[in-house]
């Protein structure tokens, strides 16, 4: 028989594969220190939670951790403290998550990107940045790099979502089965309700239009455990769905002339939790690579040269 339609429709709009976690307390005062845990005003009377630790040793870039859909900053607890020993690293929570203020209306991912930029400016977290994005955070990292290319000198994609995966995954389904699933759908099943209020259905159009390409160092970490039946709407499609995921991960590697891939053989989707050492090692590699790169390197994508 058919599985519930709601998970399929959520996947149609935006890949999540994430677990929510509980928020942590923080200090609100700004003491101008390299390490802090606070709420920062991003305009419109709203504040976002940001947690920075470590220092920029020997001109190393600042790491910005971008969580997957529905995840607060605590998902990086096995990564951030260890990275802080050799560079400055910041995690944050998008509006509606953790201790950040809620958002009142549906928003595109462009709004999330501009909000992160405002957060970093207002929190006085200076670049250049290496972006580390998990799942949806991988899409947001590429979008940020498209809008602010001069600020981003490296990227780690942690089993990143790909904007084409939901639609191409649906195309694998037998047409009669897909029609029956939609026939059984209730009106409330057709609306994706999340605390982040993201207009996920516009993601593919936007990302394909931007078509992010770069020459920055890029490491793509990919889950090595094949999909189980619970990962897809139709259990029998799990092997084909995983093959599609691997193909789209290879596409991400090719988005940078300096891209390379690491298969996390012992990990599912949450590589930063299953094998955090792989994420930490990838970050360390990129920092060393960035330090040896001649200054003034810019991305090849002409879409945006930094928005003010």
CORRAWO-V482712 format. One line per field, one symbol per residue. ss: DSSP state (@ for helix, = for strand, . for the rest). phi: phi as a letter, one per 20 degrees, with the letter a starting at -180 (. if undefined). A space follows every 10 residues. Layout:
ss=???
phi=???
//
This chain:
ss=....@@@@@@ @@@....... .......... .....===== ===..===== ===...@@@. .=====.... ..@@@@...@ @@@.....== ===....... ......=.@@ @@@@@@@@@@ @@......== ====.@@@@@ @@@@@@@=@@ @=======.. ....@@@@@@ @...@@@@@@ @@@...@@@@ .......=.@ @@@@@@@@@@ ...======= ===.....@@ @...@@@@@@ @@@@@@@@@@ @@@..===== ====...... @@@@.@@@@@ @@@@@@@@@@ @......... ....=...
phi=.eegfggfff ffeafdlcdf cefdfbeefd dmefdbbbec fdnmmdcdec cdbnceelmf feededffgm eefffefedg fffffcaecc dbcfgndlef ffdebfceff ffffffffff ffemeeefdd eccdlgffff ffffffecff eddabdddlf fcfefgffff fffggfffff fffefegffe dedcfeleff feffffffff lgcbcefcdd ecfeeffegf ecfdgfegff ffgfgfffff ffgffcfdeb cceefddefe ffdfcgffff ffffffffff feeffnfcfe fegbdndd
//
